Amino acid sequence: MSKNKPKALVLLSGGLDSILAAKLLLEQGIEVAAVNFRTNFCGPSKARPAAMQLGIALREENIREDFLQVLKKPKFGYGSGLNPCIDCHALMLKKAGEIMRAEKFDFVATGEVLGERPMSQHRQALDLVEKESNLKGYLLRPLSAKLLEPTVAEKEGLADREKLLDISGRSRMRQMELAEKYNIKEYPTPAGGCALTEKGFARRTKKLMEFKPDFSTHDLDLVRIGRHFFENGYQIILGRNKEENEILESLAQSGDFIVKPENFSGPVALIRDGNEEIIPKAKELILEFSKNNGNEKKIEIITKA
Ligand code: SF4
């Protein structure tokens, strides 16, 4: 057994399961630090208040580029939408493992619960991500630990297996009781997954992937906004309201065109990596989605240098 306090690195999404995983370890006197990974589809907004509530340090890691590669070609495929959950979990755990080794944590822990999520938390999936992330033996799931093989931390007495739990399945009853017991009042309602699990969003992203196989994280940011049209090899995005119009203008990059109403209210069009040939189509779309107030309509064109 190490002489110092054992050190655990907990993947903290900010949901109740990950809060409880950290809490169970803290209750054993283990030193806990949290890590949260940012992709285009998840980030630290819920983890920050959770870490504050737990009184532990939170480290935020940007893995958008790594996630992009996973999304383009997931080894274990997609879930019901375009969500590559097994690969996504494995990626996050692999990164956590790198931090664990570099910064001398004893093990990594997560709030995963056996059988809670159909795609990513059945027994085979849990074994798979552990193996894929090079964490074999060093990944502790405190909420379901008693139903799983003992980890190195348990075998070496760094974590007391007796004080870990045997929760499985989709009922969240025991987690709610634990929240009550530990006086954890603030936690988000369980979410079904990131935007990639939503059918409409997945459809749009799939269209982008077909149209532009070398899409970037910036393209993924844009999928969330506006109406998307794919014309003659170009992508035109039309704002649906004032806020989206402003966001589109702010997200335009070099090589993009902004086409916008000058003397009437209507959508702003962003043409990605455009050329002048496509501007008439953007104008046509702007007029189609504008209110007709009878005035002669002027349209301004801005080229992003
Ligand atoms: S729901 Fe989204 S963020 Fe969560 S594991 Fe799946 S792909 Fe990753």
Residues whose N, C-alpha, C, O or C-beta is under 5 A from the ligand:
A	BS01	SF4	C42 N83 P84 C85 C88 H89 G193 C194
